[in-house]
């Protein structure tokens, strides 16, 4: 009777899932109720999210999940839907890989110089930060902006809010006050009135509407609870670390590599190194760098006509290490399409052998990711003056043993891999905590360590060869 069930809706760039977490005083079990594809759609006006299909997937998932004590939603960050005065959605939300923000940052920096923008918001430069998207968009008729998880929450409950961890990716939040950056918004002519009031993870976000109950077969009242609605915030909440001397890498379409801090690092050096300060649970800061992640491999696999990864990865493991590497945090890899060619071009430009076979390209990608992990973990420690002795890898990449081992080798540190469904677990933990079932962040992490399967990879080989590989990319 003391076990409660929570539905965690977790939307990633390539798939969405509804997971059910069962939480007791000393137990935590996660099972999948429903998984569905997230297929962005290319229309003449650009790249769009199929938000109605995603919402349909959420409803199917809630029906499959059955009766739960609460629902929480997390997704990728920065993107939004615009509503008119009646609360109706104006068009399909634009995908952060849509090219419309090209060159927009430069225009913004002419008004607010990049160093000033960084000092005020702590956000790394990415062309898709909500701020740049807003400047690129025509907002005609828009009365309200809801970030993706907040939009789905609104459709489920009828209530509007802006959850803080995800709001911190808009580049309109001051990471010191954890409130809006009024000065930046007004200088760029952005109306903060578009945003619904801020909500904190753990806050109530309304009850499932009667129509939703009817469609999902659930019996009300079922509350929706705000969680760390940025998937990376939820994933970091589920890093099974003890103490503070750890780095994390949230792997999936992206690799988000960095540290959990209790204050932002807003120095010019940090800006130059392109580290971001996103907001996490309990006053924490996610100090990290966005690395292209398994997107590089996903796009190649798509170009090769979907070969079996189970066969490709062992072949890639046999290819000699570090023959060619690319800069996996370079925005040239952001848009979809022609990925094997773009990787070949990058290798050629830096005077390295061009990988040809899928196994060679795959090896180049995994070596490059491990190298980018190393660089981020090393630089974050230095810039934040926060040494670590372990690297936690969570998310989809934990299934890729080669990537985990290479990351340990490159960092020269042990890697603890797991949980795979970190975002969903972090989502569940915040709900459980809002209902008094688990304690603070360390308490949740301790529960994870006791209940979730984890794998450990010890560093092997000489880290000097990783340093050498790094030097090939310097100055390219
Ligand atoms: C990961 C993620 C990253 C964010 C990127 C774009 O899923 O949320 O944290 O930078 O997607 O939203």
Boltz pocket constraint, residues with backbone or C-beta under 6 A from the ligand:
constraints:
  - pocket:
      binder: B
      contacts: [[A, 11], [A, 12], [A, 13], [A, 75], [A, 76], [A, 77], [A, 78], [A, 79], [A, 96], [A, 230], [A, 231], [A, 232], [A, 252], [A, 253], [A, 254], [A, 256], [A, 290]]
      max_distance: 6.0
